[in-house]
Amino acid sequence: MSNVTIKQIIASHASNDGDGVRIQRVHGFNNKAFSPFLMIDELKSSNPDDYIGGFPPHPHRGIETLTYMLEGHFQHKDHMGNVGELKSGGAQWMSAGRGVIHSEMPIMEEGQLHGFQIWINMPAEKKMRPAQYHDFQPDSIVERATGNSSIVRVISGSLGIGGDVVTGPLQQTGIPATIADVRLPSPDTVKLVLNPEYQTLLYVYRGNIEIEGQNIPSGNLILLQGETLTLGATIDSGALILSGEPIDEPVVHYGPFVMNSMEEINQAITDYQNGTLV
């Protein structure tokens, strides 16, 4: 098994979305090394003014989203009648398919908010299937202790940890993908085994993570290549692992829609304006 190598490091940048929600964003719509992932948004603030406006009702077509909360409390509502509460340690998966209209609004009015929304592309053959939604409460996320005091939480797919293959609760997605949260609360080393056929991204959200002798601080995304991943940390650190089967298809992105051609984007806009998106 080959050790991973670092292909690229990309710093997140400040942005706003929804009703003025402040986020740190990394996007790779035009970067084939990202596939099947499209964008990662990190929401982190203890100031309610940065998140209280939330994400009022808005549409999507052609993508899936995975929302994962470290700290905080949001409520999801969509046109299918789903209402779900995203609590600290929990996750939500939504497949927009041919169309969804949903909102994500904070229930909390004060305190620390720290979470992520990950956009995942869908292959062309699945972009027009019916929308789906499922939430995963904190106790359903599969945890595995490893190293001296570290914990790996597997949300989606499977990951090699300590000689075992650990599988998370989310399996029915548009494209095979593994998403996990690696927490190194004190100086420690964690060894993981990835699917060599997948493309892997790692986002450092706390502290500093060492990979192949290189120290990467929080707020950076690393594109990786290889199978055996060793993560080190000398301070309290955390990172998200995103590993998935690449989609070798054109990506055309406009606002909340991700399709394979501009004609399909224009059709999505027309359908939304005509009330026929969903």
C-alpha positions as CSV (number, residue, x, y, z in Angstrom):
1,M,0.0,0.0,0.0
2,S,1.3,3.4,-1.0
3,N,1.6,6.3,1.5
4,V,-0.3,9.3,0.6
5,T,1.4,12.3,-1.0
6,I,0.2,15.9,-1.0
7,K,-0.9,17.1,-4.4
8,Q,-2.1,20.6,-3.5
9,I,-3.0,22.8,-0.5
10,I,-5.8,25.3,-0.9
11,A,-6.6,27.9,1.7
12,S,-10.3,28.6,2.5
13,H,-11.6,32.1,1.9
14,A,-14.2,34.2,3.7
15,S,-17.6,34.4,2.1
16,N,-21.3,35.0,2.9
17,D,-24.3,32.9,2.0
18,G,-28.0,32.6,2.9
19,D,-29.2,35.6,4.9
20,G,-25.7,37.0,5.6
21,V,-24.2,33.8,7.2
22,R,-20.5,34.1,7.4
23,I,-18.5,31.1,6.2
24,Q,-15.1,29.9,5.2
25,R,-15.3,28.3,1.7
26,V,-13.2,26.1,-0.5
27,H,-14.7,25.3,-3.9
28,G,-13.5,23.1,-6.7
29,F,-16.1,23.2,-9.4
30,N,-13.5,23.4,-12.1
31,N,-10.9,21.2,-10.4
32,K,-11.1,17.6,-11.5
33,A,-9.0,16.6,-8.4
34,F,-12.0,17.6,-6.2
35,S,-14.4,15.2,-7.8
36,P,-16.9,14.0,-6.7
37,F,-16.9,16.9,-4.2
38,L,-17.7,20.4,-5.3
39,M,-17.5,22.7,-2.3
40,I,-16.9,22.8,1.5
41,D,-18.3,25.5,3.7
42,E,-17.2,25.9,7.3
43,L,-19.5,27.8,9.6
44,K,-17.8,28.9,12.8
45,S,-18.7,31.8,15.1
46,S,-19.8,32.6,18.6
47,N,-21.4,35.8,17.4
48,P,-25.1,35.3,16.6
49,D,-25.0,38.1,14.0
50,D,-22.8,35.8,11.9
51,Y,-25.4,33.0,11.6
52,I,-28.8,34.1,13.0
53,G,-30.2,34.8,9.5
54,G,-29.7,31.2,8.5
55,F,-30.5,29.9,5.0
56,P,-34.2,30.8,4.1
57,P,-36.0,28.6,1.5
58,H,-34.0,28.1,-1.7
59,P,-33.7,25.6,-4.5
60,H,-31.2,23.0,-5.6
61,R,-30.8,20.6,-8.6
62,G,-28.1,18.1,-9.5
63,I,-26.2,17.8,-6.2
64,E,-26.2,16.2,-2.8
65,T,-25.3,17.9,0.4
66,L,-24.0,16.6,3.7
67,T,-24.3,18.9,6.6
68,Y,-22.3,18.0,9.8
69,M,-22.4,19.9,13.0
70,L,-19.7,20.0,15.6
71,E,-21.5,22.5,17.8
72,G,-24.8,24.2,17.3
73,H,-28.5,23.5,16.5
74,F,-30.2,24.0,13.1
75,Q,-33.6,23.0,11.7
76,H,-34.1,21.6,8.2
77,K,-37.4,22.0,6.3
78,D,-38.1,21.0,2.7
79,H,-40.9,20.8,0.1
80,M,-41.3,17.1,0.7
81,G,-42.5,17.8,4.3
82,N,-39.3,16.7,6.0
83,V,-38.5,18.5,9.2
84,G,-35.2,17.6,10.9
85,E,-33.1,19.0,13.7
86,L,-29.3,19.0,13.3
87,K,-27.7,18.9,16.7
88,S,-24.1,18.9,17.9
89,G,-22.4,15.8,16.5
90,G,-25.2,15.0,14.1
91,A,-25.4,15.0,10.3
92,Q,-28.0,15.5,7.5
93,W,-27.9,14.2,4.0
94,M,-30.0,15.6,1.2
95,S,-30.0,14.5,-2.5
96,A,-31.6,17.3,-4.5
97,G,-31.9,15.2,-7.6
98,R,-34.3,16.9,-10.1
99,G,-35.2,19.5,-7.5
100,V,-35.6,20.4,-3.9
101,I,-36.7,23.6,-2.1
102,H,-35.4,23.7,1.5
103,S,-34.4,25.9,4.4
104,E,-31.8,25.6,7.1
105,M,-32.4,27.9,10.0
106,P,-30.7,28.2,13.4
107,I,-32.7,27.2,16.5
108,M,-30.0,28.6,18.7
109,E,-30.0,32.3,19.4
110,E,-26.6,32.5,21.0
111,G,-23.4,30.5,21.6
112,Q,-20.8,28.7,19.5
113,L,-21.7,27.5,16.1
114,H,-19.3,25.2,14.2
115,G,-20.3,23.0,11.3
116,F,-19.9,22.2,7.7
117,Q,-21.8,21.8,4.5
118,I,-20.3,19.7,1.8
119,W,-21.6,19.7,-1.8
120,I,-21.2,16.4,-3.6
121,N,-21.8,16.1,-7.4
122,M,-24.2,13.6,-8.9
123,P,-23.5,11.6,-12.1
124,A,-25.7,12.7,-15.0
125,E,-27.8,9.6,-14.9
126,K,-28.9,10.4,-11.4
127,K,-29.3,14.2,-11.5
128,M,-33.0,14.0,-12.4
129,R,-34.1,11.4,-9.9
130,P,-36.5,12.3,-7.1
131,A,-35.1,14.3,-4.1
132,Q,-34.3,12.4,-0.9
133,Y,-33.5,13.4,2.7
134,H,-32.3,11.7,5.9
135,D,-30.8,12.9,9.1
136,F,-28.4,11.1,11.4
137,Q,-28.5,11.9,15.1
138,P,-25.2,12.0,17.1
139,D,-25.5,8.5,18.5
140,S,-25.9,7.0,15.1
141,I,-22.5,8.2,13.9
142,V,-20.0,5.3,14.2
143,E,-17.0,6.2,16.5
144,R,-13.7,4.3,16.8
145,A,-11.0,5.1,19.3
146,T,-7.5,4.9,17.8
147,G,-3.9,6.0,18.6
148,N,-3.4,7.2,22.2
149,S,-6.5,9.3,22.7
150,S,-7.9,10.1,19.2
151,I,-11.4,9.4,17.8
152,V,-12.5,8.8,14.2
153,R,-16.2,9.4,13.5
154,V,-17.3,7.7,10.3
155,I,-20.4,9.4,8.8
156,S,-20.5,8.0,5.3
157,G,-19.0,5.0,3.5
158,S,-16.2,2.9,5.0
159,L,-12.7,3.6,6.3
160,G,-9.8,1.5,7.4
161,I,-9.0,2.2,11.0
162,G,-6.6,0.1,13.2
163,G,-6.7,-2.9,10.9
164,D,-10.5,-2.9,10.7
165,V,-12.9,-1.5,8.2
166,V,-15.4,0.8,9.9
167,T,-18.6,1.7,8.1
168,G,-20.8,4.7,8.8
169,P,-24.6,5.0,8.8
170,L,-24.9,6.8,5.4
171,Q,-24.5,4.4,2.5
172,Q,-27.2,5.2,-0.1
173,T,-25.7,8.1,-1.9
174,G,-25.5,9.1,-5.6
175,I,-21.8,8.3,-5.8
176,P,-19.7,6.2,-3.4
177,A,-18.1,8.4,-0.8
178,T,-16.4,8.2,2.6
179,I,-16.7,11.2,5.0
180,A,-15.2,11.1,8.4
181,D,-14.2,13.4,11.3
182,V,-10.8,12.7,12.8
183,R,-10.2,14.2,16.3
184,L,-6.7,14.3,17.8
185,P,-7.3,16.0,21.2
186,S,-3.6,15.7,22.3
187,P,-0.3,14.8,20.7
188,D,-1.0,11.7,18.8
189,T,-0.7,9.8,15.5
190,V,-3.6,8.2,13.5
191,K,-3.2,5.8,10.7
192,L,-6.0,5.2,8.2
193,V,-6.4,3.2,5.0
194,L,-8.2,4.8,2.1
195,N,-9.8,3.4,-1.1
196,P,-7.0,3.8,-3.7
197,E,-9.6,4.3,-6.4
198,Y,-11.1,7.3,-4.7
199,Q,-9.9,10.9,-4.7
200,T,-9.3,12.2,-1.2
201,L,-9.5,15.7,0.3
202,L,-8.7,16.6,3.9
203,Y,-9.9,19.8,5.6
204,V,-8.2,20.9,8.8
205,Y,-10.7,22.7,11.0
206,R,-8.8,22.9,14.3
207,G,-5.2,23.0,15.3
208,N,-2.5,21.7,13.0
209,I,-2.3,18.4,11.1
210,E,1.0,16.9,10.0
211,I,1.1,14.8,6.8
212,E,4.3,13.4,5.3
213,G,6.4,15.8,7.4
214,Q,4.4,18.9,6.4
215,N,2.4,20.8,9.0
216,I,-0.9,22.2,7.8
217,P,-2.8,24.7,9.9
218,S,-6.6,25.0,10.2
219,G,-8.6,26.5,7.4
220,N,-6.7,24.6,4.7
221,L,-7.8,21.9,2.4
222,I,-5.3,19.3,1.2
223,L,-5.7,17.2,-2.0
224,L,-4.2,13.8,-1.4
225,Q,-3.1,10.8,-3.5
226,G,-2.4,7.3,-2.1
227,E,-3.8,4.6,0.2
228,T,-2.2,4.8,3.6
229,L,-2.7,8.1,5.5
230,T,-0.8,8.9,8.6
231,L,-2.0,12.0,10.5
232,G,0.0,13.6,13.3
233,A,-0.8,16.4,15.7
234,T,1.1,18.0,18.6
235,I,-1.9,20.1,19.8
236,D,-5.6,19.6,19.9
237,S,-6.5,19.2,16.3
238,G,-9.3,18.0,14.0
239,A,-9.9,17.3,10.3
240,L,-12.6,16.1,7.9
241,I,-11.7,13.4,5.4
242,L,-13.6,13.4,2.2
243,S,-12.9,10.5,-0.1
244,G,-15.0,9.5,-3.1
245,E,-15.3,8.0,-6.5
246,P,-14.5,10.6,-9.1
247,I,-17.1,11.6,-11.8
248,D,-15.5,12.1,-15.2
249,E,-18.2,14.4,-16.6
250,P,-18.6,18.1,-17.4
251,V,-19.5,20.4,-14.5
252,V,-21.6,23.5,-15.1
253,H,-22.4,25.5,-12.0
254,Y,-24.8,28.4,-11.6
255,G,-25.9,29.4,-8.1
256,P,-27.7,26.5,-6.4
257,F,-27.7,24.3,-9.6
258,V,-25.0,21.9,-10.8
259,M,-25.6,20.2,-14.1
260,N,-23.6,19.0,-17.2
261,S,-24.4,21.7,-19.7
262,M,-25.6,25.3,-19.8
263,E,-28.8,24.2,-21.5
264,E,-29.6,22.1,-18.4
265,I,-28.8,25.0,-16.1
266,N,-31.2,27.2,-18.1
267,Q,-33.9,24.6,-17.9
268,A,-33.4,24.4,-14.1
269,I,-33.8,28.2,-13.9
270,T,-36.9,28.1,-16.1
271,D,-38.4,25.2,-14.0
272,Y,-37.8,27.1,-10.8
273,Q,-39.4,30.3,-12.2
274,N,-42.4,28.3,-13.5
275,G,-42.8,26.4,-10.2
276,T,-42.0,23.0,-11.9
277,L,-38.5,22.4,-10.4
278,V,-39.8,19.9,-7.9
